[in-house]
Amino acid sequence: MSKLKWLYPGMFIKRWIFLTTLGIILIAMGFAMVISEKTPQNRTFAAVIIILGGLIVITGVSRIINSFVTVFLPERKEELVDRIYQKRILEKGPRIAAIGGGTGLSTLLHGLKEYSNNITAIVTVADDGGSSGRLREELNVLPPGDIRNCLVALADTEPLMEKLFQFRFTDGKDLKGHNFGNLFITAMSKVTGDFEQAIKASSKVLAIRGSVIPATLTKVVLKALHKDGTETVGESKIPEKESPIEKMYINPSDSRPTIEALEAIKKAHAIILGPGSLYTSVMPNLLIDGMYKAIKESKAIKIYVCNVMTQLGETGSYKVSDHIKAIIAHTGEGVMNYCIVNTGKVPPKLLEKYKEENAYPVTVDEEKVKESGCEVIKANVIDTKDFVRHDSHKLAKIIIDLISVVRKH
């Protein structure tokens, strides 16, 4: 009986099925006439019938498709082409493992998702400040902030849902300062009893392209040993120290990467480190026992995206080569073979603004970088509208073009 429901009144599909059937009959009649008729006039008439039948079939089929789209995507019919493109084209995109945290990683992901669905964001869980830090301390969960930002960056859902996940409460004694997305992921981790499952559930809600996974499931604490011999404990406190950083550590030192992180690195066509704070966003991932070893052993293209501006408390006077030397000092060689640096000019007005914070454009010392075994990729990859930051689309295009060229060889 269920098949007969197609013939019920109000289904808005019977007429188009009959029209399509009529078109098929006309096409069949036309071909029959072409075979049986020998005069040019009759064959011309048969050709007209075939064309007419074809037009009717096209109209009928398109109307049937439209009827289904109207039901399943009533307010989003215009997205059908985008969805088909996403399924057919983006699923063939390169496998990319992007490692980092903070706003830098989410900026990168926002651009990369336009080229591939095969993106895995491997995110630091060393954050101990702000809303994430409070949830980590009070509820004994991994900090969700950086993960939330990456989920939103890869989201393929309604803008309202994205705004909801990024909404920050400004009132209330206990809620003030908390982010709704952080609370949602935390609640999901309590409901499911598993932080990874909470991320997967949140991924479905936001319909993300790719996947977001924590670098480790251990509650790591980030430590910095400074050149003056002092030590700073806690990711949020490290940039506050004036003395340059000598060495970074995590506690516990035997923290292990998640299985999904290692699998993503192993299968990747490209591994990307950064952009983001060198010591508090990129480095915490590399300090996890077994992480940088997996990167070294991977046959993927290994790309480091250097920051555009120096960062007081972390990379105050660093050139590009200093960033690379710091990573090599903590991991050894083999985790990078390409380095993307910015050549775009920062407007004088913004330079003055950043000067007040003792932040300056990172100097590109190309020869020193090459001595470290990295090939330099120079390009204008910045957005200078209100702040100096990476332009997600410019950066993503440079990376995808590089992957394409290297893989061809």
C-alpha positions in Angstrom: 0.0 0.0 0.0 2.9 2.4 0.7 3.8 2.5 -3.0 0.3 3.6 -3.9 0.7 6.7 -1.7 2.6 8.3 -4.6 -0.8 8.4 -6.3 -2.6 10.1 -3.4 -4.0 13.7 -3.9 -1.7 16.5 -2.8 1.6 14.7 -3.3 2.4 17.1 -6.2 4.3 14.3 -8.1 1.7 12.3 -10.1 1.4 14.9 -12.9 5.2 15.0 -13.3 5.4 11.2 -13.4 2.7 11.1 -16.1 4.4 13.9 -18.0 7.8 12.1 -17.9 6.1 8.9 -19.1 4.5 10.8 -22.0 7.9 12.1 -23.0 9.4 8.7 -23.0 6.5 7.4 -25.1 7.0 10.2 -27.6 10.7 9.5 -27.8 10.0 5.8 -28.5 7.5 6.7 -31.2 9.9 9.1 -32.8 12.7 6.4 -33.0 10.2 3.9 -34.4 9.2 6.4 -37.1 12.9 7.0 -38.0 13.4 3.3 -38.4 10.2 2.6 -40.4 9.9 5.8 -42.5 12.1 6.4 -45.5 11.0 9.8 -46.8 12.9 12.9 -45.5 9.7 14.7 -44.5 8.6 11.9 -42.2 12.0 11.5 -40.7 12.0 15.3 -40.0 8.7 14.9 -38.3 10.0 12.0 -36.3 13.0 14.1 -35.2 10.7 16.8 -34.0 8.7 14.3 -31.9 12.0 12.9 -30.4 13.1 16.5 -29.4 9.6 17.3 -28.0 9.7 14.1 -26.0 13.1 14.9 -24.7 12.0 18.3 -23.5 9.0 16.9 -21.8 11.2 14.2 -20.0 13.6 16.9 -18.9 10.7 19.1 -17.6 9.1 16.1 -15.8 12.3 14.9 -14.1 13.3 18.4 -13.0 9.8 18.9 -11.5 10.0 15.6 -9.7 13.5 16.6 -8.2 12.1 20.0 -7.2 9.2 18.3 -5.4 11.6 16.2 -3.3 13.9 19.2 -2.6 10.9 21.3 -1.5 10.1 18.6 1.1 13.6 17.9 2.4 15.1 21.3 2.0 12.1 23.7 2.1 14.0 26.9 2.8 17.4 25.9 1.4 16.7 24.8 -2.2 19.5 27.0 -3.4 22.0 25.0 -1.3 21.4 21.8 -3.3 24.2 22.5 -5.8 26.5 23.3 -3.0 25.7 20.1 -1.2 26.2 18.0 -4.3 29.5 19.9 -4.9 30.5 19.1 -1.3 29.7 15.4 -1.6 31.2 14.8 -5.1 34.1 17.2 -5.3 35.2 18.1 -1.7 35.3 14.4 -0.7 38.0 13.9 -3.3 40.1 16.7 -1.7 43.5 16.1 -0.1 43.8 14.5 3.4 45.0 17.3 5.7 46.0 17.1 9.3 46.1 20.6 10.8 47.8 20.8 14.2 47.6 23.7 16.6 45.1 25.8 18.6 43.8 29.3 19.3 42.4 31.6 16.6 45.2 30.7 14.2 44.0 27.1 13.6 40.4 28.1 13.3 41.3 30.7 10.7 43.2 28.2 8.7 40.3 25.7 8.8 37.8 28.2 7.7 39.7 28.5 4.4 40.7 24.9 3.9 37.1 23.6 4.2 36.4 25.2 0.8 38.8 22.7 -0.8 38.4 19.4 1.0 36.2 17.5 3.4 39.1 15.3 4.4 40.4 17.7 7.1 41.4 16.6 10.6 42.0 19.4 13.1 44.3 18.1 15.9 43.7 20.6 18.7 45.7 21.5 21.8 44.0 20.9 25.2 46.5 22.9 27.3 44.3 25.9 27.6 43.6 26.9 31.3 42.3 30.5 30.9 38.9 32.1 30.5 35.7 30.1 30.2 37.7 26.9 29.2 39.9 27.2 32.3 37.0 27.6 34.6 35.2 24.6 33.2 38.4 22.6 33.3 38.9 23.5 37.0 35.4 23.3 38.3 34.1 20.3 36.3 37.3 18.3 35.7 36.9 18.3 31.9 39.3 19.0 29.1 39.2 22.7 28.0 36.6 23.0 25.1 37.4 26.5 23.9 39.9 25.8 21.1 37.9 22.8 20.0 34.7 24.8 19.8 36.4 27.4 17.6 37.5 24.7 15.2 34.1 23.1 15.1 32.5 26.4 14.2 35.2 27.1 11.6 34.4 23.8 9.8 30.7 24.1 10.2 28.4 23.8 7.3 25.2 24.8 9.0 22.8 27.7 9.6 24.6 31.0 10.6 22.3 31.2 13.6 23.7 27.9 15.0 27.2 29.2 14.6 26.3 32.4 16.4 24.7 30.3 19.2 27.9 28.2 19.7 30.0 31.4 19.8 27.6 33.3 22.1 29.2 34.5 25.3 27.1 35.3 28.4 27.7 38.8 29.8 25.3 38.6 32.7 24.7 36.3 35.7 27.0 35.4 38.5 28.0 31.9 37.4 27.3 32.2 33.6 29.1 35.5 33.0 32.1 35.0 30.7 31.1 31.5 29.7 30.6 30.6 26.1 27.5 28.6 25.1 29.5 26.3 22.9 31.9 25.5 25.7 28.9 24.7 28.0 27.3 22.5 25.3 30.5 20.5 24.7 31.0 20.1 28.5 27.4 19.0 29.0 27.7 16.5 26.1 30.9 15.1 27.7 29.0 14.5 30.9 26.0 13.0 29.2 28.1 10.6 27.0 30.8 10.1 29.6 33.4 10.6 27.0 35.0 13.9 25.7 35.7 12.4 22.2 32.0 11.4 21.9 31.0 14.9 23.0 33.0 16.4 20.1 31.5 13.9 17.6 28.0 14.7 18.8 28.7 18.5 18.5 30.2 17.9 15.0 26.9 16.4 13.9 24.9 19.3 15.3 27.1 21.8 13.4 27.4 19.5 10.3 31.1 20.1 10.0 33.3 19.3 7.1 36.1 17.0 8.3 36.7 16.2 11.9 38.0 17.8 15.1 39.9 15.8 17.7 41.8 16.6 20.8 45.6 16.1 20.6 45.4 14.1 23.9 42.8 13.0 26.4 45.1 13.8 29.3 44.6 17.0 31.3 48.0 18.4 30.5 49.6 21.4 32.2 52.0 23.6 30.1 55.3 24.8 31.7 57.9 27.2 30.5 61.5 27.5 31.6 62.8 31.0 31.0 66.3 32.2 30.3 66.5 33.8 33.7 66.0 30.4 35.3 62.5 30.9 36.5 59.6 28.7 35.6 56.0 29.6 34.6 53.2 27.0 35.1 50.0 27.3 33.1 49.3 28.2 29.4 47.5 31.5 30.2 50.3 32.7 32.5 53.3 32.0 30.1 52.8 35.1 27.9 52.8 37.3 31.0 56.4 36.6 31.8 59.0 39.1 30.4 62.0 36.8 30.3 62.4 34.9 27.0 61.5 31.2 26.9 64.3 28.7 27.0 62.4 25.4 27.1 58.8 24.1 27.1 57.4 21.1 29.0 54.1 19.4 29.6 53.0 17.6 32.7 52.4 14.6 32.8 55.4 14.1 30.4 54.1 10.7 29.3 50.8 12.0 27.9 49.9 10.1 24.8 48.3 11.3 21.5 44.8 10.2 20.7 44.6 7.2 18.3 42.6 9.3 15.9 45.3 11.9 15.9 48.0 9.4 15.0 45.8 7.8 12.3 45.2 11.2 10.7 48.9 12.0 10.7 49.7 8.6 9.2 47.2 8.9 6.4 47.6 12.6 5.6 48.8 14.0 2.3 49.8 17.2 4.2 50.5 18.1 7.8 50.2 21.7 8.8 51.6 23.3 11.9 50.2 26.7 12.8 49.4 29.5 12.4 49.1 30.4 16.1 51.1 31.2 19.2 54.3 29.3 18.9 54.7 28.2 22.5 51.1 28.0 23.7 49.2 26.8 20.6 51.6 24.9 18.3 54.2 23.6 20.8 51.9 21.9 23.3 50.8 19.4 20.6 54.4 18.5 19.6 55.4 17.9 23.3 53.0 15.0 23.6 54.9 11.8 23.7 54.9 10.2 20.3 53.3 13.1 18.4 56.4 14.6 16.7 57.7 11.1 16.0 54.5 10.3 14.1 54.9 13.5 12.1 58.5 12.7 11.3 57.6 9.2 10.1 54.7 10.4 7.9 55.3 10.6 4.2 53.1 13.7 4.0 54.1 17.2 3.0 55.0 19.0 6.3 54.1 22.7 6.3 54.8 25.3 9.0 52.7 28.5 8.8 54.8 31.2 10.5 53.0 33.9 12.5 52.7 37.3 10.9 53.5 39.4 14.0 55.8 38.9 17.0 54.1 38.1 20.3 55.2 39.7 23.5 56.0 37.1 26.1 56.5 34.4 23.5 58.3 35.5 20.4 59.2 39.1 21.2 62.2 39.6 18.8 61.8 36.4 16.8 62.6 36.2 13.1 61.1 33.4 11.0 64.2 31.2 11.5 63.9 31.7 15.3 60.4 30.1 15.2 61.7 27.2 13.3 64.8 26.7 15.5 62.5 26.6 18.6 60.4 23.8 17.1 63.5 21.8 16.0 65.0 22.3 19.5 62.0 20.6 21.0 61.4 17.9 18.4 64.5 17.5 16.2 64.6 17.8 12.5 62.0 16.3 10.2 58.7 17.9 11.3 58.8 20.6 8.6 60.0 20.8 5.0 58.1 23.9 3.9 57.5 27.2 5.7 54.9 29.8 4.6 55.8 33.4 5.3 54.0 36.6 4.7 55.2 39.2 2.3 52.2 41.5 2.4 52.6 45.0 3.8 51.0 46.1 7.1 49.4 49.5 6.9 51.2 52.2 9.0 48.1 52.8 11.1 48.1 49.2 12.2 51.8 49.1 12.7 51.4 52.0 15.2 48.6 50.1 17.0 50.6 47.0 17.3 53.7 48.9 18.4 51.8 49.9 21.6 51.7 46.2 22.4 55.4 45.7 21.5 54.4 43.6 18.5 56.0 43.9 15.1 56.0 42.1 11.7 58.1 38.9 11.8 61.2 39.4 9.7 61.7 36.9 6.9 65.4 35.8 7.0 65.1 33.4 4.1 68.7 32.1 4.0 68.7 31.2 7.7 65.4 29.3 7.2 66.9 27.4 4.3 69.8 26.4 6.6 67.2 24.7 8.8 66.2 22.5 5.9 62.9 24.3 5.1 61.9 25.6 1.7 60.4 29.1 2.0 57.0 29.8 0.4 56.6 33.6 0.2 53.2 35.1 -0.4 50.8 37.9 0.7 48.6 35.9 3.1 47.3 38.6 5.5 44.1 40.4 6.2 44.6 43.9 7.5 41.0 45.2 7.7 41.0 45.7 11.5 43.8 43.5 12.8 46.9 41.9 11.3 46.0 38.3 10.9 46.1 35.5 8.3 43.5 35.7 5.5 41.9 32.3 5.6 41.2 32.1 1.9 44.6 33.4 0.7 46.4 31.0 3.1 44.2 28.0 2.1 44.8 28.6 -1.6 48.6 28.7 -1.1 48.5 25.5 0.9 46.3 23.6 -1.6 48.4 24.8 -4.6 51.5 23.6 -2.8 50.0 20.2 -2.0 48.9 19.9 -5.6 52.3 20.7 -7.1 54.3 18.5 -4.7 51.9 15.5 -5.1 52.3 15.7 -8.9 56.0 15.2 -8.6 
